[in-house]
Amino acid sequence: MAGPVLLGTPIGRDAAVDCATGRSDKIMIRKLKEWTAESERAVSPVIGVILMVAITVILAAVIGSFVLGIGGDIEETPQATLGVEASANATGSGINVTLSHDGGDPLTGSNLRVVADNSTTDFFDNSSIDRRVTVGDRVTFSGGSSVPAEVDVRVIHQPSDSLLLDTTVRVE
């Protein structure tokens, strides 16, 4: 049969002798200190790992919020399908560019900038659509003093600074 046990640690025969002489308190305190020291050594690495995991999770959440744009007010780009046609104006001294809203989100005209140019001439840089443009609407712009064979047309959503349309159109 094993000897007496203090907190899972066998005291042994010497402890029993010491108990008889009255020194048991000192031995029990020494054994308790040894046991406590052993258990504290195991706690320190566990706390360190928990703190590192917590710091990593918090750091990932902060970085993720910036990357995904959760933290800021970013203007969302509307999704719209636009068509464009270009033709000579009635006097033959400039062009008419007609934009058509063929599908998607409604567009606020004051948020749009329409640019028509080619390699030599800027026909217009116009942002004066004064109404909301919805599916089926058509808006015509006129400008220039010549009629080119082709014209580059860009529609820019100004709040998000995104291109909604960037195409080259043959002038009819």
LODREN-747741 format. One record per residue: residue number from 0; residue in one letter; x, y, z of N, C-alpha, C, O, CB in turn. Coordinates in Angstrom, 1 decimal, decimal comma, padded with zeros to 4 digits, always signed. Glycine has a CB too. Example, Ala and Ser with C-alpha at 12.3 -4.5 7.8 and 13.67 -1.06 7.14 Angstrom:
BEGIN
  torvex  dokol    n.px    n.py    n.pz   ca.px   ca.py   ca.pz    c.px    c.py    c.pz    o.px    o.py    o.pz   cb.px   cb.py   cb.pz
       0      A  +013,2  -005,7  +007,8  +012,3  -004,5  +007,8  +013,2  -003,3  +007,8  +014,2  -003,3  +008,5  +011,3  -004,5  +009,0
       1      S  +012,8  -002,2  +007,1  +013,7  -001,1  +007,1  +012,9  +000,0  +007,9  +013,4  +001,1  +008,0  +014,1  -000,6  +005,7
END
This chain:
BEGIN
  torvex  dokol    n.px    n.py    n.pz   ca.px   ca.py   ca.pz    c.px    c.py    c.pz    o.px    o.py    o.pz   cb.px   cb.py   cb.pz
       0      M  +000,8  -001,2  +000,0  +000,0  +000,0  +000,0  +000,9  +001,2  +000,0  +001,9  +001,3  +000,7  -000,9  +000,0  +001,2
       1      A  +000,5  +002,2  -000,7  +001,2  +003,5  -000,9  +001,1  +004,3  +000,4  +000,1  +004,1  +001,2  +000,8  +004,3  -002,1
       2      G  +002,0  +005,2  +000,6  +002,0  +006,1  +001,7  +001,0  +007,2  +001,6  +000,2  +007,2  +000,6  +003,3  +006,6  +002,0
       3      P  +000,9  +008,1  +002,5  +000,0  +009,2  +002,5  +000,2  +010,1  +001,3  +001,4  +010,1  +000,8  +000,1  +010,1  +003,8
       4      V  -000,8  +010,8  +000,8  -000,7  +011,6  -000,4  -001,2  +013,0  -000,1  -002,2  +013,2  +000,5  -001,6  +011,0  -001,6
       5      L  -000,4  +014,0  -000,5  -000,8  +015,4  -000,4  -000,9  +016,0  -001,8  +000,0  +016,1  -002,5  +000,3  +016,2  +000,4
       6      L  -002,2  +016,3  -002,2  -002,5  +016,9  -003,4  -001,9  +016,1  -004,6  -001,3  +016,7  -005,5  -002,0  +018,3  -003,5
       7      G  -002,0  +014,8  -004,6  -001,6  +014,0  -005,7  -000,1  +013,6  -005,6  +000,3  +012,9  -006,5  -001,9  +014,6  -006,9
       8      T  +000,6  +014,1  -004,7  +002,1  +013,8  -004,6  +002,3  +013,0  -003,3  +001,9  +013,4  -002,2  +002,9  +015,2  -004,5
       9      P  +002,9  +011,8  -003,5  +003,2  +010,9  -002,3  +004,1  +011,6  -001,4  +005,2  +012,2  -001,8  +003,7  +009,6  -002,7
      10      I  +003,8  +011,6  -000,1  +004,7  +012,2  +000,9  +005,8  +011,3  +001,2  +007,0  +011,8  +001,4  +003,8  +012,6  +002,2
      11      G  +005,6  +010,0  +001,3  +006,7  +009,1  +001,6  +006,9  +008,8  +003,1  +006,3  +009,4  +003,9  +008,0  +009,6  +001,0
      12      R  +007,9  +007,9  +003,4  +008,1  +007,5  +004,7  +008,7  +008,6  +005,6  +008,4  +008,8  +006,7  +009,0  +006,3  +004,8
      13      D  +009,7  +009,4  +004,9  +010,3  +010,4  +005,7  +009,3  +011,4  +006,2  +009,5  +012,0  +007,3  +011,3  +011,1  +004,8
      14      A  +008,3  +011,7  +005,4  +007,2  +012,6  +005,9  +006,5  +012,1  +007,1  +006,1  +012,8  +008,0  +006,3  +012,9  +004,7
      15      A  +006,3  +010,8  +007,1  +005,6  +010,2  +008,2  +006,4  +010,3  +009,5  +005,9  +010,6  +010,5  +005,2  +008,7  +007,9
      16      V  +007,7  +010,1  +009,3  +008,6  +010,3  +010,5  +008,6  +011,7  +010,9  +008,6  +012,0  +012,1  +010,1  +009,8  +010,1
      17      D  +008,7  +012,6  +009,9  +008,7  +014,0  +010,2  +007,4  +014,4  +010,9  +007,4  +015,3  +011,7  +009,0  +014,9  +009,0
      18      C  +006,3  +013,8  +010,5  +005,0  +014,1  +011,1  +005,0  +013,7  +012,6  +004,4  +014,4  +013,4  +003,9  +013,3  +010,4
      19      A  +005,7  +012,7  +012,9  +005,8  +012,2  +014,3  +006,6  +013,2  +015,1  +006,4  +013,4  +016,3  +006,4  +010,9  +014,4
      20      T  +007,6  +013,9  +014,5  +008,4  +014,8  +015,2  +007,9  +016,2  +015,2  +008,4  +017,1  +015,9  +009,8  +014,8  +014,6
      21      G  +006,8  +016,4  +014,5  +006,2  +017,8  +014,5  +006,6  +018,7  +013,4  +006,2  +019,9  +013,4  +006,4  +018,4  +015,8
      22      R  +007,4  +018,2  +012,4  +007,8  +019,0  +011,3  +007,0  +018,8  +010,1  +007,4  +019,2  +009,0  +009,3  +018,7  +011,0
      23      S  +005,8  +018,3  +010,2  +004,9  +018,0  +009,1  +004,5  +019,3  +008,3  +004,3  +019,3  +007,1  +003,7  +017,3  +009,5
      24      D  +004,3  +020,4  +009,1  +003,8  +021,6  +008,4  +004,9  +022,1  +007,4  +004,5  +022,6  +006,3  +003,6  +022,7  +009,5
      25      K  +006,1  +022,1  +007,8  +007,2  +022,5  +006,9  +007,3  +021,7  +005,6  +007,5  +022,2  +004,5  +008,6  +022,5  +007,6
      26      I  +007,1  +020,4  +005,8  +007,2  +019,5  +004,6  +006,0  +019,7  +003,7  +006,1  +019,7  +002,5  +007,3  +018,0  +005,1
      27      M  +004,8  +019,8  +004,3  +003,6  +020,0  +003,5  +003,7  +021,3  +002,8  +003,3  +021,4  +001,6  +002,4  +020,0  +004,4
      28      I  +004,2  +022,4  +003,4  +004,4  +023,7  +002,7  +005,4  +023,6  +001,6  +005,1  +024,1  +000,5  +004,8  +024,8  +003,8
      29      R  +006,5  +022,9  +001,8  +007,5  +022,7  +000,8  +006,9  +021,9  -000,4  +007,1  +022,3  -001,6  +008,7  +021,9  +001,3
      30      K  +006,2  +020,8  -000,1  +005,6  +020,0  -001,2  +004,5  +020,9  -001,9  +004,4  +020,8  -003,1  +004,9  +018,7  -000,6
      31      L  +003,8  +021,7  -001,2  +002,7  +022,5  -001,8  +003,4  +023,5  -002,7  +002,9  +023,8  -003,8  +001,9  +023,2  -000,7
      32      K  +004,5  +024,1  -002,3  +005,3  +025,1  -003,1  +005,8  +024,4  -004,4  +005,7  +025,0  -005,4  +006,4  +025,7  -002,3
      33      E  +006,3  +023,2  -004,2  +006,8  +022,5  -005,4  +005,7  +022,2  -006,4  +005,9  +022,4  -007,6  +007,5  +021,1  -005,0
      34      W  +004,6  +021,8  -005,9  +003,4  +021,5  -006,7  +002,9  +022,7  -007,4  +002,6  +022,7  -008,6  +002,3  +020,8  -005,9
      35      T  +002,8  +023,8  -006,7  +002,4  +025,1  -007,2  +003,3  +025,6  -008,3  +002,9  +026,1  -009,3  +002,2  +026,2  -006,1
      36      A  +004,6  +025,5  -008,1  +005,6  +026,0  -009,0  +005,5  +025,2  -010,3  +005,6  +025,8  -011,4  +007,0  +025,8  -008,5
      37      E  +005,3  +023,9  -010,2  +005,1  +023,0  -011,4  +003,8  +023,4  -012,2  +003,9  +023,5  -013,4  +005,1  +021,5  -011,0
      38      S  +002,8  +023,7  -011,5  +001,5  +024,0  -012,2  +001,5  +025,4  -012,8  +000,9  +025,6  -013,8  +000,3  +023,9  -011,2
      39      E  +002,2  +026,3  -012,2  +002,3  +027,7  -012,7  +003,2  +027,7  -014,0  +002,9  +028,5  -014,9  +002,9  +028,6  -011,7
      40      R  +004,2  +026,9  -014,1  +005,0  +026,8  -015,3  +004,1  +026,4  -016,5  +004,4  +026,9  -017,6  +006,1  +025,9  -015,2
      41      A  +003,1  +025,6  -016,3  +002,2  +025,2  -017,4  +001,2  +026,3  -017,8  +000,7  +026,3  -018,9  +001,5  +023,9  -017,1
      42      V  +000,9  +027,1  -016,9  -000,1  +028,2  -017,1  +000,4  +029,3  -018,0  -000,3  +029,8  -018,9  -000,6  +028,8  -015,8
      43      S  +001,7  +029,7  -017,8  +002,2  +030,8  -018,6  +002,2  +030,6  -020,1  +001,8  +031,5  -020,8  +003,7  +031,0  -018,1
      44      P  +002,6  +029,4  -020,6  +002,5  +029,3  -022,1  +001,1  +029,2  -022,6  +000,8  +029,7  -023,7  +003,2  +028,0  -022,5
      45      V  +000,2  +028,7  -021,8  -001,2  +028,7  -022,2  -001,8  +030,1  -022,4  -002,5  +030,4  -023,3  -002,1  +027,8  -021,3
      46      I  -001,5  +030,9  -021,4  -002,0  +032,3  -021,4  -001,3  +033,0  -022,6  -002,0  +033,8  -023,3  -001,6  +033,0  -020,1
      47      G  -000,1  +032,8  -022,8  +000,6  +033,4  -024,0  -000,1  +033,0  -025,3  -000,3  +033,9  -026,2  +002,0  +033,0  -024,0
      48      V  -000,4  +031,8  -025,5  -001,0  +031,3  -026,7  -002,4  +031,9  -026,8  -002,8  +032,4  -027,9  -001,2  +029,8  -026,7
      49      I  -003,2  +032,0  -025,8  -004,5  +032,6  -025,8  -004,4  +034,1  -026,2  -005,2  +034,6  -027,0  -005,2  +032,5  -024,5
      50      L  -003,5  +034,8  -025,6  -003,3  +036,2  -026,0  -002,9  +036,4  -027,4  -003,4  +037,3  -028,1  -002,2  +036,8  -025,0
      51      M  -002,0  +035,6  -027,9  -001,6  +035,7  -029,3  -002,7  +035,4  -030,3  -002,9  +036,1  -031,3  -000,4  +034,7  -029,6
      52      V  -003,6  +034,4  -030,0  -004,7  +034,1  -030,8  -005,7  +035,3  -030,8  -006,2  +035,7  -031,8  -005,4  +032,8  -030,3
      53      A  -005,9  +035,9  -029,6  -006,9  +037,0  -029,5  -006,3  +038,2  -030,3  -007,1  +038,9  -031,0  -007,0  +037,4  -028,0
      54      I  -005,0  +038,5  -030,2  -004,5  +039,6  -030,9  -004,6  +039,4  -032,4  -004,9  +040,3  -033,2  -003,0  +039,8  -030,5
      55      T  -004,3  +038,1  -032,9  -004,4  +037,8  -034,3  -005,9  +038,0  -034,8  -006,1  +038,5  -035,9  -004,0  +036,4  -034,5
      56      V  -006,9  +037,6  -034,0  -008,3  +037,7  -034,4  -008,7  +039,2  -034,5  -009,3  +039,6  -035,5  -009,2  +036,9  -033,4
      57      I  -008,3  +039,9  -033,5  -008,6  +041,4  -033,5  -007,9  +042,1  -034,7  -008,6  +042,9  -035,4  -008,2  +042,0  -032,2
      58      L  -006,7  +041,8  -035,0  -006,0  +042,4  -036,1  -006,6  +042,0  -037,4  -006,7  +042,8  -038,3  -004,5  +042,0  -036,0
      59      A  -007,0  +040,7  -037,6  -007,6  +040,3  -038,8  -009,0  +041,0  -039,0  -009,3  +041,4  -040,1  -007,8  +038,8  -038,8
      60      A  -009,7  +041,2  -037,9  -011,0  +041,9  -038,1  -010,8  +043,4  -038,5  -011,6  +043,9  -039,3  -011,7  +041,9  -036,7
      61      V  -009,8  +044,0  -037,9  -009,6  +045,4  -038,3  -009,1  +045,6  -039,7  -009,6  +046,4  -040,5  -008,5  +046,1  -037,4
      62      I  -008,2  +044,7  -040,1  -007,7  +044,8  -041,5  -008,8  +044,4  -042,5  -008,9  +045,0  -043,5  -006,5  +043,8  -041,7
      63      G  -009,6  +043,4  -042,1  -010,7  +043,0  -043,0  -011,7  +044,1  -043,2  -012,3  +044,2  -044,3  -011,4  +041,7  -042,4
      64      S  -012,0  +044,8  -042,1  -013,0  +045,9  -042,3  -012,5  +047,0  -043,2  -013,3  +047,6  -044,0  -013,3  +046,5  -040,9
      65      F  -011,2  +047,3  -043,2  -010,7  +048,3  -044,2  -010,7  +047,7  -045,6  -011,0  +048,4  -046,5  -009,3  +048,7  -043,8
      66      V  -010,3  +046,5  -045,8  -010,2  +045,9  -047,1  -011,6  +045,8  -047,7  -011,7  +046,1  -048,9  -009,5  +044,5  -047,0
      67      L  -012,5  +045,4  -046,9  -013,9  +045,2  -047,5  -014,7  +046,5  -047,5  -015,8  +046,5  -048,0  -014,6  +044,1  -046,6
      68      G  -014,1  +047,6  -047,0  -014,8  +048,8  -047,1  -015,9  +049,0  -046,1  -016,8  +049,9  -046,2  -015,4  +049,0  -048,4
      69      I  -015,9  +048,2  -045,0  -017,0  +048,3  -044,0  -016,8  +049,6  -043,2  -017,8  +050,2  -042,7  -017,0  +047,1  -043,1
      70      G  -015,6  +050,0  -043,0  -015,3  +051,2  -042,2  -015,5  +052,5  -042,8  -015,5  +053,5  -042,1  -013,9  +051,1  -041,7
      71      G  -015,7  +052,6  -044,1  -015,8  +053,9  -044,7  -017,1  +054,1  -045,5  -017,8  +053,2  -045,8  -014,6  +054,2  -045,6
      72      D  -017,3  +055,4  -045,9  -018,5  +055,7  -046,7  -018,0  +055,7  -048,2  -017,5  +056,8  -048,6  -019,1  +057,0  -046,3
      73      I  -018,1  +054,6  -048,9  -017,7  +054,6  -050,3  -019,0  +054,5  -051,1  -019,9  +053,7  -050,9  -016,9  +053,3  -050,5
      74      E  -019,0  +055,4  -052,1  -020,2  +055,5  -053,0  -020,2  +054,3  -053,8  -019,3  +053,9  -054,5  -020,2  +056,8  -053,8
      75      E  -021,4  +053,6  -053,9  -021,5  +052,4  -054,7  -021,8  +052,8  -056,1  -022,5  +053,7  -056,4  -022,7  +051,5  -054,1
      76      T  -021,1  +052,1  -057,0  -021,3  +052,3  -058,5  -022,6  +051,7  -058,9  -022,8  +050,5  -058,7  -020,1  +051,7  -059,3
      77      P  -023,4  +052,5  -059,6  -024,7  +051,9  -060,1  -024,4  +050,9  -061,2  -023,4  +051,1  -062,0  -025,6  +053,0  -060,6
      78      Q  -025,2  +049,9  -061,3  -025,0  +048,9  -062,4  -026,1  +049,2  -063,5  -027,3  +049,1  -063,2  -025,2  +047,4  -061,8
      79      A  -025,7  +049,6  -064,6  -026,6  +050,0  -065,7  -026,0  +049,6  -067,0  -024,8  +049,6  -067,2  -026,9  +051,5  -065,6
      80      T  -026,9  +049,2  -068,0  -026,6  +048,9  -069,3  -026,9  +050,1  -070,2  -028,1  +050,5  -070,2  -027,2  +047,6  -069,9
      81      L  -025,9  +050,7  -070,8  -026,2  +051,9  -071,6  -025,9  +051,7  -073,1  -024,9  +050,9  -073,4  -025,3  +053,1  -071,1
      82      G  -026,7  +052,3  -073,9  -026,4  +052,2  -075,4  -026,1  +053,6  -075,9  -026,4  +054,6  -075,2  -027,6  +051,6  -076,1
      83      V  -025,4  +053,7  -077,0  -025,0  +055,0  -077,5  -025,1  +054,9  -079,1  -024,7  +054,0  -079,7  -023,6  +055,4  -077,0
      84      E  -025,5  +056,0  -079,6  -025,6  +056,3  -081,0  -025,0  +057,6  -081,3  -025,2  +058,5  -080,5  -027,0  +056,1  -081,6
      85      A  -024,4  +057,8  -082,5  -023,8  +059,1  -082,9  -024,2  +059,4  -084,3  -024,2  +058,5  -085,1  -022,3  +059,2  -082,7
      86      S  -024,6  +060,7  -084,5  -025,0  +061,1  -085,9  -024,6  +062,5  -086,1  -024,3  +063,3  -085,1  -026,5  +060,9  -086,1
      87      A  -024,5  +062,9  -087,4  -024,2  +064,3  -087,7  -025,5  +065,1  -087,4  -026,6  +064,6  -087,5  -023,9  +064,5  -089,2
      88      N  -025,3  +066,3  -086,9  -026,4  +067,2  -086,6  -027,1  +067,7  -087,9  -026,5  +067,4  -088,9  -026,0  +068,3  -085,6
      89      A  -028,2  +068,3  -087,8  -029,0  +068,7  -088,9  -028,2  +069,7  -089,9  -028,4  +069,6  -091,1  -030,3  +069,4  -088,5
      90      T  -027,3  +070,5  -089,3  -026,6  +071,4  -090,2  -025,3  +070,8  -090,7  -024,6  +071,3  -091,6  -026,2  +072,7  -089,4
      91      G  -024,9  +069,6  -090,2  -023,7  +068,9  -090,7  -022,4  +069,5  -090,2  -021,4  +069,2  -090,7  -023,7  +068,9  -092,2
      92      S  -022,6  +070,4  -089,1  -021,4  +071,0  -088,6  -021,0  +070,5  -087,2  -020,1  +071,1  -086,6  -021,6  +072,5  -088,5
      93      G  -021,6  +069,4  -086,8  -021,3  +068,9  -085,5  -021,9  +067,5  -085,3  -022,5  +067,0  -086,3  -021,7  +069,8  -084,3
      94      I  -021,9  +067,0  -084,1  -022,5  +065,7  -083,9  -023,5  +065,7  -082,8  -023,5  +066,5  -081,9  -021,5  +064,6  -083,6
      95      N  -024,5  +064,7  -082,9  -025,4  +064,4  -081,8  -025,0  +063,1  -081,3  -024,9  +062,1  -082,0  -026,9  +064,5  -082,3
      96      V  -024,9  +062,9  -079,9  -024,7  +061,6  -079,3  -025,9  +061,4  -078,4  -026,2  +062,1  -077,5  -023,3  +061,6  -078,5
      97      T  -026,5  +060,2  -078,7  -027,7  +059,8  -077,9  -027,4  +058,6  -077,0  -027,0  +057,6  -077,5  -028,9  +059,5  -078,9
      98      L  -027,6  +058,8  -075,7  -027,4  +057,7  -074,8  -028,8  +057,1  -074,5  -029,8  +057,9  -074,3  -026,7  +058,2  -073,5
      99      S  -028,8  +055,8  -074,4  -030,1  +055,2  -074,0  -029,8  +054,3  -072,8  -028,8  +053,6  -072,7  -030,7  +054,3  -075,2
     100      H  -030,7  +054,3  -071,8  -030,6  +053,5  -070,6  -031,4  +052,2  -071,0  -032,6  +052,2  -071,0  -031,2  +054,2  -069,4
     101      D  -030,6  +051,1  -071,2  -031,2  +049,8  -071,6  -031,5  +048,8  -070,5  -032,2  +047,8  -070,7  -030,3  +049,2  -072,6
     102      G  -031,1  +049,1  -069,3  -031,4  +048,2  -068,2  -030,5  +048,5  -067,0  -029,5  +049,1  -067,1  -031,2  +046,8  -068,6
     103      G  -031,0  +048,0  -065,8  -030,2  +048,2  -064,6  -030,7  +049,3  -063,7  -031,9  +049,7  -063,8  -028,8  +048,5  -064,9
     104      D  -029,8  +049,8  -062,8  -030,2  +050,8  -061,8  -030,6  +052,1  -062,5  -030,0  +052,5  -063,5  -029,1  +051,0  -060,8
     105      P  -031,5  +052,9  -061,9  -031,8  +054,2  -062,3  -030,5  +055,1  -062,0  -029,8  +054,8  -061,1  -033,0  +054,9  -061,6
     106      L  -030,3  +056,1  -062,8  -029,1  +057,0  -062,7  -029,6  +058,4  -062,4  -030,5  +058,9  -063,0  -028,3  +056,9  -064,0
     107      T  -028,9  +059,0  -061,5  -029,1  +060,4  -061,2  -028,3  +061,3  -062,2  -027,1  +061,2  -062,2  -028,8  +060,8  -059,7
     108      G  -029,0  +062,0  -063,0  -028,3  +062,8  -064,1  -027,2  +063,7  -063,6  -026,2  +063,8  -064,3  -029,3  +063,6  -064,8
     109      S  -027,4  +064,3  -062,5  -026,4  +065,3  -062,0  -025,1  +064,5  -061,5  -024,1  +065,2  -061,4  -026,9  +066,1  -060,8
     110      N  -025,2  +063,2  -061,4  -024,0  +062,5  -061,0  -023,2  +061,9  -062,2  -022,2  +061,3  -062,0  -024,4  +061,3  -060,1
     111      L  -023,7  +062,2  -063,4  -023,1  +061,6  -064,6  -022,3  +062,7  -065,3  -022,7  +063,9  -065,4  -024,1  +061,0  -065,5
     112      R  -021,2  +062,3  -065,9  -020,4  +063,2  -066,8  -020,2  +062,4  -068,1  -019,8  +061,3  -068,1  -019,0  +063,5  -066,1
     113      V  -020,7  +063,1  -069,2  -020,6  +062,5  -070,5  -019,5  +063,2  -071,3  -019,6  +064,4  -071,4  -022,0  +062,5  -071,2
     114      V  -018,6  +062,4  -071,8  -017,5  +063,0  -072,6  -017,5  +062,4  -074,0  -017,5  +061,1  -074,1  -016,1  +062,8  -071,9
     115      A  -017,4  +063,2  -075,0  -017,3  +062,7  -076,4  -016,1  +063,4  -077,1  -016,0  +064,6  -077,1  -018,6  +062,9  -077,2
     116      D  -015,2  +062,6  -077,6  -014,0  +063,1  -078,2  -013,4  +062,1  -079,2  -013,9  +060,9  -079,2  -013,0  +063,6  -077,2
     117      N  -012,4  +062,5  -080,0  -011,6  +061,6  -080,7  -010,2  +062,1  -080,6  -009,9  +062,9  -079,8  -012,1  +061,5  -082,3
     118      S  -009,3  +061,5  -081,4  -007,9  +061,9  -081,2  -007,6  +063,3  -081,4  -006,5  +063,8  -081,0  -007,1  +061,0  -082,1
     119      T  -008,4  +064,1  -082,2  -008,1  +065,5  -082,5  -009,0  +066,5  -081,9  -008,7  +067,6  -081,8  -008,1  +065,6  -084,0
     120      T  -010,3  +066,1  -081,6  -011,3  +067,1  -081,2  -012,0  +066,6  -079,9  -012,4  +065,5  -079,8  -012,2  +067,3  -082,3
     121      D  -012,3  +067,6  -079,0  -013,2  +067,4  -077,9  -014,6  +067,9  -078,3  -014,7  +069,1  -078,5  -012,7  +068,0  -076,6
     122      F  -015,6  +067,0  -078,5  -016,9  +067,5  -079,0  -017,7  +068,1  -077,8  -018,3  +069,1  -078,0  -017,6  +066,4  -079,6
     123      F  -017,7  +067,4  -076,7  -018,3  +068,0  -075,5  -017,8  +067,2  -074,3  -017,5  +066,0  -074,3  -019,8  +068,0  -075,6
     124      D  -017,9  +067,9  -073,2  -017,6  +067,3  -071,8  -018,8  +067,8  -071,0  -018,7  +068,9  -070,4  -016,2  +067,7  -071,2
     125      N  -019,8  +067,1  -070,9  -021,1  +067,6  -070,4  -021,6  +066,9  -069,2  -021,6  +065,6  -069,2  -022,1  +067,6  -071,5
     126      S  -022,0  +067,6  -068,2  -022,5  +066,9  -067,0  -023,9  +067,6  -066,6  -024,2  +067,8  -065,4  -021,5  +066,9  -065,8
     127      S  -024,6  +068,0  -067,6  -025,8  +068,8  -067,3  -027,1  +068,0  -067,6  -028,1  +068,6  -068,1  -025,8  +070,0  -068,2
     128      I  -027,1  +066,7  -067,2  -028,4  +066,0  -067,3  -029,2  +066,4  -066,0  -028,7  +066,1  -064,9  -028,2  +064,4  -067,4
     129      D  -030,3  +067,0  -066,2  -031,0  +067,6  -065,0  -032,1  +066,7  -064,5  -033,0  +067,2  -063,8  -031,6  +068,9  -065,4
     130      R  -032,1  +065,5  -064,8  -033,2  +064,6  -064,3  -032,7  +063,2  -064,1  -031,5  +062,9  -064,4  -034,4  +064,5  -065,4
     131      R  -033,5  +062,4  -063,5  -033,2  +061,0  -063,2  -033,4  +060,2  -064,5  -034,4  +060,4  -065,2  -034,1  +060,4  -062,1
     132      V  -032,4  +059,3  -064,8  -032,5  +058,5  -066,0  -032,8  +057,1  -065,7  -032,0  +056,5  -065,0  -031,1  +058,6  -066,8
     133      T  -033,9  +056,6  -066,2  -034,4  +055,2  -065,9  -034,4  +054,4  -067,2  -034,2  +054,9  -068,3  -035,8  +055,3  -065,2
     134      V  -034,7  +053,1  -067,0  -034,7  +052,2  -068,1  -035,7  +052,7  -069,2  -036,9  +053,1  -068,9  -035,2  +050,8  -067,7
     135      G  -035,2  +052,8  -070,4  -036,1  +053,3  -071,6  -035,8  +054,7  -071,9  -036,2  +055,2  -073,0  -037,5  +053,1  -071,3
     136      D  -035,2  +055,5  -071,0  -034,9  +056,9  -071,3  -033,8  +057,1  -072,3  -032,9  +056,3  -072,4  -034,6  +057,7  -070,0
     137      R  -033,9  +058,2  -073,1  -032,9  +058,5  -074,0  -032,5  +060,0  -073,8  -033,4  +060,8  -073,6  -033,4  +058,3  -075,5
     138      V  -031,2  +060,3  -073,8  -030,7  +061,7  -073,6  -029,8  +062,0  -074,8  -028,9  +061,2  -075,1  -030,0  +061,8  -072,2
     139      T  -030,0  +063,2  -075,4  -029,1  +063,5  -076,5  -028,3  +064,7  -076,2  -028,7  +065,7  -075,6  -030,0  +063,8  -077,8
     140      F  -027,0  +064,7  -076,6  -026,0  +065,8  -076,4  -025,6  +066,2  -077,8  -025,4  +065,4  -078,7  -024,8  +065,3  -075,5
     141      S  -025,3  +067,5  -078,0  -024,8  +068,0  -079,2  -023,5  +068,8  -079,0  -023,3  +069,4  -077,9  -025,8  +068,9  -080,0
     142      G  -022,6  +068,8  -080,0  -021,4  +069,5  -079,9  -020,5  +069,4  -081,0  -020,7  +068,6  -081,9  -020,7  +069,2  -078,6
     143      G  -019,4  +070,1  -081,0  -018,4  +070,0  -082,0  -018,7  +070,9  -083,2  -019,7  +071,5  -083,3  -018,2  +068,6  -082,5
     144      S  -017,7  +071,0  -084,1  -017,8  +071,9  -085,3  -017,5  +071,1  -086,5  -017,4  +071,6  -087,6  -017,0  +073,1  -085,2
     145      S  -017,3  +069,8  -086,4  -017,0  +068,9  -087,5  -017,7  +067,6  -087,3  -018,2  +067,3  -086,2  -015,4  +068,7  -087,7
     146      V  -017,7  +066,8  -088,3  -018,3  +065,4  -088,2  -017,2  +064,4  -088,5  -016,8  +064,2  -089,6  -019,5  +065,3  -089,3
     147      P  -016,7  +063,7  -087,4  -015,7  +062,7  -087,6  -016,3  +061,4  -088,0  -017,5  +061,2  -088,0  -014,9  +062,5  -086,3
     148      A  -015,5  +060,4  -088,4  -016,0  +059,1  -088,8  -016,3  +058,3  -087,5  -017,3  +057,5  -087,5  -014,9  +058,3  -089,6
     149      E  -015,6  +058,5  -086,4  -015,8  +057,8  -085,2  -015,7  +058,8  -084,0  -015,0  +059,8  -084,1  -014,9  +056,6  -085,0
     150      V  -016,3  +058,5  -082,9  -016,2  +059,3  -081,7  -016,1  +058,4  -080,5  -016,8  +057,4  -080,4  -017,4  +060,3  -081,6
     151      D  -015,2  +058,7  -079,6  -015,1  +058,0  -078,3  -016,1  +058,6  -077,3  -016,1  +059,8  -077,1  -013,6  +058,0  -077,8
     152      V  -016,9  +057,7  -076,7  -017,9  +058,2  -075,7  -017,6  +057,5  -074,4  -017,5  +056,3  -074,3  -019,3  +058,0  -076,2
     153      R  -017,6  +058,4  -073,3  -017,4  +057,9  -071,9  -018,5  +058,4  -071,1  -018,8  +059,6  -071,1  -016,0  +058,2  -071,4
     154      V  -019,1  +057,6  -070,2  -020,0  +058,0  -069,2  -019,4  +057,7  -067,9  -019,1  +056,5  -067,6  -021,5  +057,4  -069,4
     155      I  -019,2  +058,7  -067,0  -018,5  +058,5  -065,8  -019,5  +058,8  -064,6  -020,2  +059,9  -064,6  -017,3  +059,5  -065,7
     156      H  -019,6  +057,9  -063,7  -020,4  +058,1  -062,5  -019,4  +058,9  -061,5  -018,5  +058,3  -061,0  -020,9  +056,8  -061,8
     157      Q  -019,7  +060,2  -061,3  -018,8  +061,1  -060,6  -018,6  +060,7  -059,1  -017,4  +060,8  -058,6  -019,2  +062,5  -060,7
     158      P  -019,6  +060,4  -058,3  -019,4  +060,1  -056,9  -018,4  +058,9  -056,7  -017,7  +059,0  -055,7  -020,7  +059,8  -056,2
     159      S  -018,5  +057,9  -057,5  -017,6  +056,7  -057,3  -016,4  +056,8  -058,3  -015,5  +056,0  -058,2  -018,4  +055,4  -057,5
     160      D  -016,4  +057,8  -059,2  -015,4  +057,9  -060,2  -015,2  +056,7  -061,0  -014,1  +056,2  -061,3  -014,1  +058,3  -059,5
     161      S  -016,3  +056,1  -061,4  -016,3  +054,8  -062,2  -016,8  +055,0  -063,6  -017,8  +055,8  -063,8  -017,1  +053,7  -061,4
     162      L  -016,3  +054,3  -064,5  -016,8  +054,3  -065,9  -018,0  +053,4  -066,0  -017,9  +052,2  -065,7  -015,7  +053,9  -066,9
     163      L  -019,1  +054,0  -066,5  -020,3  +053,2  -066,8  -020,3  +052,8  -068,2  -020,9  +051,8  -068,6  -021,6  +054,0  -066,5
     164      L  -019,6  +053,6  -069,1  -019,6  +053,3  -070,5  -018,3  +053,9  -071,1  -017,9  +055,0  -070,8  -020,8  +053,9  -071,3
     165      D  -017,6  +053,1  -071,9  -016,4  +053,6  -072,6  -016,3  +052,8  -073,9  -016,0  +051,7  -073,9  -015,1  +053,3  -071,7
     166      T  -016,7  +053,5  -075,0  -016,8  +052,9  -076,3  -016,5  +053,8  -077,4  -016,5  +055,0  -077,2  -018,3  +052,3  -076,4
     167      T  -016,2  +053,3  -078,5  -016,1  +054,1  -079,7  -017,2  +053,8  -080,6  -017,6  +052,6  -080,9  -014,7  +053,7  -080,5
     168      V  -017,9  +054,9  -081,1  -019,1  +054,7  -082,0  -018,8  +055,4  -083,3  -018,2  +056,4  -083,5  -020,3  +055,4  -081,3
     169      R  -019,3  +054,7  -084,3  -019,3  +055,2  -085,7  -020,3  +056,3  -085,9  -021,5  +056,0  -085,5  -019,4  +054,0  -086,8
     170      V  -020,0  +057,4  -086,4  -020,9  +058,5  -086,7  -021,7  +058,2  -088,0  -021,1  +058,1  -089,0  -020,2  +059,9  -086,7
     171      E  -023,0  +058,2  -087,9  -023,8  +057,9  -089,1  -024,2  +059,2  -089,8  -024,9  +059,1  -090,8  -025,1  +057,1  -088,6
END
